Amino acid sequence: MCHFITLIAPTDDAASVRAVMERHGRVADLIDNFSIRKVLQDGERQYLTTSGHCDCGTVLARRNDTPEALEAELAKEEARMKRKGWSATKIARANEDRRRAAAKPNGGGSDSLELWNAVLNDLRDELGLPYAGLLVRLYSGAIATETFSASRREVTKGMPWLEALAALKHDEVTIFR
């Protein structure tokens, strides 16, 4: 289980989006996850921004779960995996991966709120995009095919983007205008 960050942008110009992202040490690979697509508007595209193995340790959508809350979430996830026919060994390995990811110190990743603020501003200023969005997800399966309940929220007018970035939630497409 690993965190991955998806950029939502109202453009098909993947090369231009990729150029902006690469300047910030990220990538922009087109993906199409059905769960995310359900909350997108016409013309919006999903871009996976992960430049390494994963985004575990990202400053975005920090989780401050108690150990008890994590174990309750793992039990719920375990029941789901059993229904899908996962073996006990595979479930145990997934739970251990999740515990390991949760134990990583926050902020140890290769990003910062300032980096994401600069990314969003550059997408707006250089590509003329009216807005862009971000989604953070802790995936337990394939990024392109994992199903989950995604939601959508727009940052309220006048809210500083750094503050909005600090308040990101998992599985929520947050739109910055």
Secondary structure, DSSP 8 states (H G I E B T S, - for coil): -EEEEEEEES-S-HHHHHHHHHHTT---EEE--HHHHTT--TT-EEEE---SS--TT-STT-----HHHHHHHHHHHHHHHHHTT--HHHHHHHHHHHHHHHHS-TT-SS--HHHHHHHHHHHHHHH--S-EEEEEEEESS-TTT-----EEEE--TT--HHHHHHT--BTEEEEE-
